[in-house]
Amino acid sequence: MTIRFSILDQSIINPGENPSETLQNTVELAQLAEQLGYHRFWVAEHHNSDEIAGSAPEVLLGYIAAKTNTIKLASGGVMLQHYSPYKVAEQFHVLENLAPERISLGVGKAPGGFQPATDALQKDFAKPVQTFDAKLAELVSFVTHKSDAAIEAKPLPANNLEIFLLGGSAASAKQAAELGISFVFAYFINGDESVLKEARETFEQYQINLEASFQLAPIVVVAETKVAADRHIPERESIKVELADGRRVNVGSLEQAEAFVKDINQEYRFITQRIGAITGTKQEVGAEIKRLSKQYNIQDFVILTPVKSTEIKRYSYQLLSESIKEEVVHG
């Protein structure tokens, strides 16, 4: 099986940087990814953060599209709970018309921030708010031109966008499969291989669109030695907050989890998860990528390298592009 690498960049603000510099680093990383032959470049959405500058992927993608030529681009992902599906479809149809056959729409279930940011984003919504599941189905109908609504999300592109759901469970994989869209398993949040196995099997069981793909998003750091690579991922666990109303929110560290629940007025519990991180030399990382590819029948890997050093991050991606070079599909 051939293997394709893509990059997910969160626009992490490095020490001493301002947000303008951080966003420019993301643009330059996309240009490097294109030069190295990466398949797709994804940008994330986080709100009210002092650490992450990427809050508007639909805006950032337009700028990156103008600064690159061939690499495919995607949101990783739009936090759909905050937005009108119709408006999101319009935005990405405009992007696809500007950069034909290069744009994909990735959607996430998470809020992308703490409760104050969610309140600010949703303050004009009528209550009760439309569920995420209903919004996702409506979005898919607009993008695939199967909506029962009397309007279309114009300007319509020549080709339908590829839609991805980002998640870390078998339930999310089932939802994507039943809607006929692709799925990215957030291994960088949930590195439990038993959950990955269940999600992969579930997606295949319920898949109605054979062109839809199951992709894996691990944390990867490549360096000259494993010790050097490991130094950049000191924490190997993340915290999920499970709320009494059934919502589950991945928040990262324990400190972030404690900050998150300060604005929550309901019972909750913390769930500790081991992240899916692959670190080492390019030979070691390449071997692990090949194992996961073969064991779970995965062709596409969406790579997150959350290193707070632009130079080290770029070098890691360069080494990764060489790690299984004879098997990587370029273009």
Secondary structure, DSSP 8 states (H G I E B T S, - for coil): --BEEEEEE--B--TT--HHHHHHHHHHHHHHHHHHT-SEEEE----S-SSB----HHHHHHHHHHH-SS-EEEES-EEGGGS-HHHHHHHHHHHHHHSTTTEEEEEESS-SS-HHHHHHHHTTS-SS---HHHHHHHHHHHHTT---SS---SS--SS--EEEEEESSHHHHHHHHHHT-EEEE-TTT---HHHHHHHHHHHHHH---TT--EEE--EEEE-SSHHHHHTT----EEEEEEETTS-EEEEESHHHHHHHHTT--S-EEEEEEE--EEEE-HHHHHHHHHHHHHHHT--EEEEE---S-HHHHHHHHHHHHHHTTTTB---
